[in-house]
Amino acid sequence: MRDMLKLGLKLFLVCVIAAAALGATYSVTKGPIARHMEEADEAAKRAVCSDATDFAERRMDEFTASEAWNESYENIKQVFDAKKDGKTVAYVIKVEGRGYNGAIAMTVGVDINGSFTCMTIDSMNETAGLGAKASNEEFRNQFAGKSTETALTVTKNPPPNDTEIAALSGATITTNAVTDAVNAAGAFAQAFLINE
């Protein structure tokens, strides 16, 4: 019985020391991790709207309270006015899709005329060598210049036309997830941002 108490006390001390070490590590790394995430967020916004000098975040309740809001916009996470010299030159929309291995967070740019400027993949857990290719520039550049007025579709027969995106080989689920999320951002821009 006494040996069990000693063992229990030792295990308790090990747990206390481990918890203290984890807490200390968290407090030391919390700041740098937050700064890194802010820098990555800023880089994604600049990647989809390089002309902007400032990004003004819009309040989501401004949109969710509108009669035009519906469940198709549920994956829209943040919206920014991309400004240059105080004038809005484009919109930046943070949107999330559901891929093969979970959530795919994206940043989508839409110019004031309703065309996609670019899109970036902010985070995902798709299969390396297949779905992970969605972050490749060649795939992402397919969205640039396409209109938000018509939903984009996925084709397995390149070359794609003005309303099509060429599917990633072996990653149709990822391609569809990304395209659907970009379409949601485009429809959102048409409903709330273009010609407001």
Secondary structure, DSSP 8 states (H G I E B T S, - for coil): -HHHHHHHHHHHHHHHHHHHHHHHHHHHHHHHHHHHHHHHHHHHHHHH-TT-SEEEEE-THHHHTSTT--GGGTTEEEEEEEEETTEEEEEEEEEEEEETTEEEEEEEEEETTSBEEEEEEEE----TTTGGGGGSHHHHGGGTT-BSSS--EEESSSS--TTEEE--TT-HHHHHHHHHHHHHHHHHIIIIITT-
